Amino acid sequence: MLGVEGVQYMLANAAHSPLKFNFGAPSCVPATVFETAGASISVAEVEQLLDDPRIRYLSEMMNFPGVLAGDTECLAKIAAAQQRGKPVDGHAPGLRGDDAAAYIAAGITTDHECFTKAEALDKLAAGCKISIREGSAARNFDALVTLLGEHPGMVMLCSDDKHPDELLAGHINLLVRRAVAAGIDAFDALRAACLVPIDHYSLDVGRLRVGDPADFIEVDSLTEFQVRRTWIAGNLVAEAGATLLPQSTPTEVNQFVSTHVKPEDLRVDDQPGRKLQVIEALDGQLITNRVAVAPLVDEGAVISDVASDVLKMVVVNRYRAAPPAMAFVKNFGLHTGAMASSVAHDSHNVIAVGVTDDDLAAAINAVMDANGGLSAVDHRGGDRWVLPLPVAGLMATGSCQEVGHAYQELDAAVKSWGSTLRAPYMTLSFMALLVIPALKLSDQGLFDGATFEFTPLLA
């Protein structure tokens, strides 16, 4: 959203807390040239960031096609990290065999996108560490959990996009609990949760050795891993699930041009004889399928087909006034209303899915009016919810409890309207992430992640 200025903002904000944050230098801003982003970060700027001791690594290199093709900018950013002895995070969903080996040989040290064990084993064989991801939308833990016992020292645990209501229940401790329940030795699970990341990223976190800072948690048992108390540098900072740290009010920064859309702006003209290319969202995965269906047409316009669960999806540029881009998506399940969000990886334009153009426009405009946020609107029932995200259109300023409960209301609303997705808003946020196949939607149009080019909606 904000380029290097945004990274500096986060570094400054983190300094207000004793929590030990460790940052990476963004490697892919913008993620692709096929979407409108709010900023770009050049090789020279990445080098400057990596010179900062607070920047521990190069963040995930999502442009894996660029790495495989020898893109000079991608390789220069990787080289900058290597020259400074800092690791490079990867991002290569579905990459196997020789392609995976070539990507890792370019300097990639981790990958958190594996959704099958076979894929993870290919990457491990090439020398790459695997971060087992269990986020709100992308859930790969069950497929990969046995790696914890089979490849100790080469596996970590991560979330990679987690809704605040789930954080109220726990975080990495819950994955350690599940691993032990699945038969993994407790110390193999704890090694992945604690020691491997400290070693890999050279984190300034104590390990309970003589002379180390006293950074540790106390849990109730080595089966449940319910956190009782937390210490940082010898200071008690949380107890019985509640923070002991004072809350600070952050400065709000943003880059958001609020533009309203009208229902008629969302019209998709039919092209007789052509099939509709539909994005099929998969619950628990970031990859999507491509399906071709006969469009539902009303007065010459392609509309949402609720009976077949093929709903209109819209992405609207948040940085300047521009025509909206439309596509259709399957498996969101709404039978009424619309939902919208300014959390839409990776350029975070406003994304929405809904049943009618009226509801879609209302949901989009609610996010626009808030200069970023999540919304749910159902004209038929007279319902409207908005969760503002005033920091870059991505983050709220309330406590985890406040934001978590507000999100629960939105989540409950769209699920009451028919969505069976476990995390509908998080799933929606990834429908614009072009670097993960098969089909996604940017503010510039429908994109084929396999061929890395735009593709017609009706073909």
C-alpha positions in Angstrom: 0.0 0.0 0.0 2.7 2.5 1.1 6.0 1.1 -0.1 9.0 1.6 2.1 7.1 4.2 4.1 4.7 1.4 5.2 7.6 -0.8 6.3 9.0 2.1 8.3 5.6 2.8 9.8 5.4 -0.8 11.0 8.9 -0.8 12.5 8.1 2.4 14.4 4.8 1.0 15.6 6.4 -2.2 16.8 8.8 -0.2 18.9 5.9 0.8 21.2 5.6 -2.8 22.5 8.1 -5.1 24.2 7.0 -7.9 21.9 9.9 -9.1 19.7 8.7 -8.4 16.2 11.0 -9.5 13.4 10.4 -8.1 9.9 11.2 -9.1 6.4 11.9 -6.8 3.4 9.0 -7.1 0.9 10.3 -8.8 -2.3 7.3 -8.4 -4.5 5.7 -4.9 -4.4 3.8 -4.9 -6.6 3.2 -8.7 -6.7 2.7 -8.6 -10.5 2.3 -6.0 -13.2 -1.2 -7.2 -13.9 -2.9 -5.3 -11.0 -2.9 -1.8 -9.7 -0.8 -1.4 -6.5 -0.3 1.6 -4.2 3.5 1.5 -4.4 6.6 -0.3 -5.7 9.8 -1.3 -3.9 12.9 -1.3 -6.0 16.0 -3.4 -5.7 17.9 -0.4 -4.2 15.1 0.0 -1.6 15.2 -3.7 -0.8 19.0 -3.4 -0.2 18.5 -0.4 2.1 15.9 -2.3 4.1 18.1 -5.4 4.4 20.8 -3.2 5.8 18.5 -2.4 8.8 19.3 -4.9 11.6 15.6 -5.1 12.4 14.9 -6.6 8.9 15.8 -10.3 9.3 15.1 -11.8 5.9 13.7 -11.2 2.4 9.9 -11.8 2.5 8.3 -14.5 0.4 9.4 -14.4 -3.3 5.9 -14.8 -4.8 7.0 -14.3 -8.3 8.3 -17.8 -8.7 7.7 -17.7 -12.5 10.0 -14.8 -12.6 12.7 -16.6 -10.6 12.5 -19.6 -12.9 12.7 -17.4 -16.0 15.8 -15.6 -14.6 14.1 -12.2 -14.1 16.9 -9.8 -13.2 15.0 -7.9 -10.5 13.9 -11.0 -8.7 17.4 -12.5 -8.7 18.9 -9.2 -7.6 16.7 -9.0 -4.6 17.6 -12.6 -3.7 21.3 -11.8 -4.1 21.0 -8.8 -1.9 19.7 -11.0 1.0 22.4 -13.6 0.4 25.1 -11.0 0.4 24.0 -9.9 3.8 23.6 -13.4 5.2 19.9 -13.2 5.5 17.5 -16.0 4.4 14.9 -15.7 1.6 11.3 -16.9 2.1 9.6 -18.7 -0.8 6.1 -18.9 -2.2 5.6 -21.6 -4.9 2.3 -23.3 -4.6 2.2 -26.7 -6.4 5.7 -26.4 -7.7 7.2 -29.9 -8.0 10.3 -31.8 -9.2 12.9 -30.0 -11.3 11.0 -26.7 -11.2 10.9 -26.8 -7.4 14.6 -27.7 -7.3 15.5 -24.8 -9.7 13.5 -22.3 -7.7 15.2 -23.3 -4.4 18.6 -23.4 -6.0 18.1 -19.7 -6.8 18.4 -19.0 -3.1 15.0 -19.8 -1.6 15.2 -21.2 1.9 11.6 -21.8 3.0 8.2 -22.5 1.5 4.8 -22.2 3.3 2.5 -23.0 0.3 2.7 -26.8 0.1 -0.7 -28.4 0.1 0.4 -32.0 -0.4 3.0 -34.0 1.3 4.6 -35.0 -2.1 5.1 -31.4 -2.9 6.7 -30.8 0.5 9.0 -33.8 0.1 10.2 -32.5 -3.3 11.1 -29.2 -1.7 12.8 -30.8 1.3 14.9 -32.9 -1.0 16.1 -29.7 -2.6 17.2 -28.3 0.8 14.2 -26.1 1.5 12.6 -25.8 5.0 8.9 -26.3 5.1 6.6 -24.0 7.1 3.4 -25.9 7.8 0.6 -23.4 7.3 -2.7 -23.4 9.1 -4.5 -20.0 8.5 -8.1 -19.1 8.5 -8.6 -20.0 4.9 -5.5 -22.0 3.9 -5.3 -25.1 6.0 -2.5 -27.5 5.2 -1.7 -28.9 8.7 -3.4 -32.3 8.4 -1.7 -33.0 5.1 1.8 -32.2 6.3 1.8 -32.9 10.1 3.8 -36.2 9.8 6.8 -34.1 8.5 7.3 -32.9 12.0 8.6 -36.3 13.1 10.1 -37.3 9.8 12.2 -34.2 9.2 12.9 -32.6 12.5 14.9 -29.4 12.2 13.6 -28.8 8.7 10.0 -27.9 9.6 8.3 -24.9 11.1 4.7 -23.9 11.9 2.9 -20.8 10.7 -0.5 -19.2 10.2 -0.2 -16.8 7.2 -3.4 -14.8 7.5 -5.4 -15.4 10.6 -8.7 -13.8 11.6 -8.7 -12.1 15.0 -11.6 -14.2 16.3 -9.4 -17.3 15.9 -6.5 -15.6 17.6 -8.7 -15.3 20.7 -8.6 -19.1 20.9 -4.9 -19.5 20.4 -2.2 -19.5 17.8 0.9 -21.8 17.3 0.2 -23.5 20.7 -2.9 -25.0 19.1 -0.9 -26.5 16.3 1.6 -28.0 18.8 -1.4 -29.5 20.6 -2.8 -31.0 17.4 0.6 -32.4 16.5 1.0 -34.2 19.8 -2.5 -35.5 19.6 -1.6 -36.9 16.1 1.3 -38.9 17.6 4.2 -36.4 17.0 6.8 -36.4 19.8 6.2 -33.3 21.9 9.8 -32.1 21.5 9.7 -32.5 17.8 6.6 -30.3 17.7 8.2 -27.8 20.1 11.4 -27.7 18.1 9.4 -26.7 15.0 7.4 -24.1 17.0 10.4 -22.5 18.8 13.9 -23.4 17.9 13.9 -23.9 14.1 12.6 -20.3 13.4 15.1 -18.8 15.9 18.0 -20.6 14.2 16.7 -20.0 10.6 16.0 -16.3 10.9 18.7 -15.5 13.6 16.0 -14.2 15.9 16.9 -12.2 19.0 14.9 -14.5 21.2 16.1 -16.3 24.3 16.3 -20.1 24.5 16.5 -20.4 28.3 20.3 -20.7 28.2 22.5 -19.0 30.8 22.8 -15.4 29.9 19.8 -15.4 27.5 17.0 -12.9 27.9 14.1 -14.7 29.7 11.7 -15.1 26.8 9.3 -18.0 27.5 5.8 -19.2 28.1 4.4 -21.4 30.8 1.8 -24.0 29.7 -0.5 -26.2 31.6 0.8 -29.5 30.1 2.7 -31.0 27.3 -0.5 -32.3 25.8 -2.9 -29.3 26.0 -0.4 -26.5 25.7 -2.8 -24.0 27.2 -0.7 -20.9 27.9 -0.8 -19.7 31.4 1.7 -16.9 31.5 4.1 -15.2 29.1 7.4 -13.5 29.8 9.5 -11.2 27.6 13.0 -10.3 28.7 12.1 -11.4 32.2 8.9 -9.3 32.4 5.5 -10.9 32.8 3.4 -9.6 29.9 0.4 -11.9 29.8 -1.5 -14.0 32.3 -4.6 -16.2 32.0 -5.3 -15.2 28.5 -5.1 -11.5 29.1 -2.4 -9.0 28.2 -0.7 -7.0 31.0 0.6 -4.5 28.5 -1.0 -1.0 28.1 -2.9 -0.4 24.9 -1.6 2.4 22.7 -3.5 4.2 20.0 -1.6 4.0 16.6 -1.3 6.7 14.0 -3.6 5.9 11.1 -1.9 5.9 7.7 -3.7 5.0 4.4 -3.7 5.4 0.7 -7.3 5.1 -0.4 -9.3 6.9 -3.1 -12.9 6.4 -2.2 -15.0 6.0 -5.4 -18.6 4.8 -5.4 -20.0 2.3 -7.9 -23.5 2.1 -9.3 -25.3 -1.2 -9.9 -25.3 -0.5 -13.6 -21.5 -0.3 -13.5 -21.4 -4.0 -12.7 -23.3 -5.2 -15.8 -21.7 -8.1 -17.7 -23.0 -8.3 -21.3 -23.6 -11.8 -22.6 -21.9 -13.2 -25.6 -24.2 -15.8 -27.1 -22.6 -19.2 -27.7 -19.8 -18.7 -25.2 -19.2 -20.3 -21.9 -18.6 -18.5 -18.7 -15.1 -19.1 -17.2 -15.8 -19.5 -13.5 -13.4 -19.4 -10.5 -14.0 -22.4 -8.3 -12.9 -21.5 -4.7 -11.8 -24.5 -2.6 -12.4 -24.4 1.1 -9.1 -24.7 3.0 -6.9 -23.9 -0.1 -5.6 -20.9 -1.9 -5.5 -22.6 -5.3 -8.7 -22.4 -7.3 -10.1 -24.5 -10.1 -11.4 -23.3 -13.5 -14.9 -24.5 -14.6 -16.8 -23.6 -17.7 -20.6 -23.2 -17.4 -23.5 -21.8 -19.4 -24.2 -18.3 -18.1 -27.5 -17.3 -16.5 -28.7 -14.4 -18.7 -31.3 -11.8 -17.9 -32.1 -9.1 -20.5 -28.8 -9.7 -22.2 -26.7 -9.5 -19.0 -24.9 -12.3 -17.3 -26.1 -12.4 -13.6 -25.5 -14.5 -10.5 -26.9 -18.0 -10.7 -27.8 -18.7 -7.1 -29.3 -22.1 -7.8 -25.9 -23.2 -9.2 -23.9 -21.2 -6.7 -22.2 -19.2 -9.4 -22.0 -15.6 -8.1 -20.7 -12.4 -9.5 -17.4 -11.1 -8.1 -16.1 -7.6 -8.5 -12.7 -5.9 -7.9 -12.6 -2.1 -7.8 -9.4 0.0 -7.9 -8.8 1.6 -4.5 -6.0 4.0 -5.7 -7.8 5.9 -8.5 -11.2 6.0 -10.2 -11.4 3.2 -12.8 -14.0 0.8 -14.2 -14.7 -2.2 -12.0 -13.5 -5.7 -13.1 -16.0 -8.6 -13.0 -15.8 -12.3 -12.8 -17.9 -15.2 -11.4 -17.0 -17.5 -8.6 -18.4 -20.8 -7.3 -18.6 -22.2 -3.7 -19.3 -19.0 -1.7 -22.9 -20.2 -1.3 -24.7 -16.9 -0.7 -28.4 -17.0 -1.5 -28.9 -13.4 -0.6 -26.8 -10.3 0.1 -23.2 -9.4 -0.7 -19.8 -9.1 1.1 -16.9 -6.9 0.4 -13.4 -6.3 1.7 -10.4 -4.0 1.1 -8.2 -7.0 2.2 -7.5 -8.5 -1.2 -4.1 -9.9 -1.7 -1.7 -8.6 -2.8 -2.5 -5.1 -3.9 -5.6 -4.8 -1.7 -8.1 -3.3 -4.1 -11.7 -3.6 -3.0 -13.2 -7.1 -3.7 -16.8 -8.2 -3.4 -19.0 -11.2 -4.1 -22.8 -11.2 -4.0 -26.2 -12.2 -5.4 -27.4 -8.9 -6.9 -25.8 -5.9 -8.4 -27.7 -3.7 -5.9 -26.2 -5.5 -2.9 -22.7 -5.7 -4.5 -22.7 -1.9 -5.1 -23.9 -1.3 -1.6 -21.3 -3.5 0.0 -18.5 -2.0 -2.1 -19.6 1.5 -1.3 -19.7 0.7 2.4 -16.0 -0.2 2.3 -15.3 2.9 0.2 -17.0 5.1 2.7 -14.9 3.6 5.5 -11.7 4.2 3.5 -11.2 0.4 3.9 -12.8 -2.4 5.8 -15.1 -5.4 5.7 -18.8 -5.1 4.9 -21.9 -7.3 4.6 -25.1 -5.9 3.1 -28.5 -7.5 2.4 -31.1 -5.1 1.1 -33.8 -7.7 1.2 -33.4 -8.2 5.0 -32.3 -4.6 5.7 -29.0 -5.8 7.1 -25.7 -3.9 7.0 -22.5 -4.5 8.9 -19.2 -2.7 8.5 -15.8 -3.3 10.2 -13.5 -0.3 9.5 -9.9 -0.9 8.8 -8.4 2.6 9.0 -4.7 1.6 8.9 -3.9 1.1 5.2 -7.4 -0.4 4.7 -6.0 -3.6 6.2 -5.8 -3.2 10.0 -8.1 -2.1 12.8 -7.0 -0.1 15.8 -9.0 -1.8 18.5 -8.0 -4.7 20.8 -8.0 -8.3 19.5 -11.1 -8.9 21.6 -12.9 -5.9 20.1 -12.0 -6.6 16.5 -12.5 -10.3 16.9 -16.0 -9.9 18.2 -16.8 -7.4 15.4 -15.5 -9.8 12.8 -17.6 -12.6 14.3 -20.8 -10.6 13.6 -19.8 -10.2 9.9 -18.8 -13.9 9.6 -22.1 -15.0 11.2 -24.1 -12.8 8.8 -22.6 -14.2 5.6 -22.9 -17.7 6.9 -26.5 -17.1 7.7 -27.0 -16.1 4.1 -25.7 -19.5 3.0 -21.9 -19.5 2.9 -20.5 -22.8 4.0 -16.9 -21.7 3.7 -15.0 -21.9 7.0 -13.5 -18.4 6.5 -15.5 -16.6 3.8 -13.7 -13.3 4.1 -10.3 -14.8 4.2 -11.2 -16.9 1.2 -12.4 -13.8 -0.6 -9.2 -12.0 0.1 -7.2 -14.6 -1.9 -9.5 -14.5 -5.0 -7.4 -11.6 -6.2 -4.0 -13.2 -5.5 -2.8 -13.7 -9.1 0.4 -15.6 -8.3 -1.7 -18.7 -7.2 -3.4 -20.6 -10.0 -5.8 -21.3 -11.6 -8.0 -18.3 -12.1 -8.1 -15.1 -10.1 -9.5 -11.6 -10.6 -7.5 -8.3 -10.4 -8.8 -4.8 -10.9 -7.7 -5.2 -14.5 -9.5 -8.4 -15.3 -9.7 -12.2 -15.1 -6.2 -13.7 -14.8 -4.9 -17.2 -15.7 -2.3 -18.1 -13.0 -1.0 -21.0 -15.1 -0.2 -19.0 -18.3 0.4 -15.8 -16.3 -1.8 -13.7 -18.6 -5.3 -12.3 -18.8 -8.1 -14.5 -20.1 -11.6 -13.6 -21.4 -14.5 -14.0 -19.0 -16.7 -15.5 -21.7 -14.8 -17.9 -24.0 
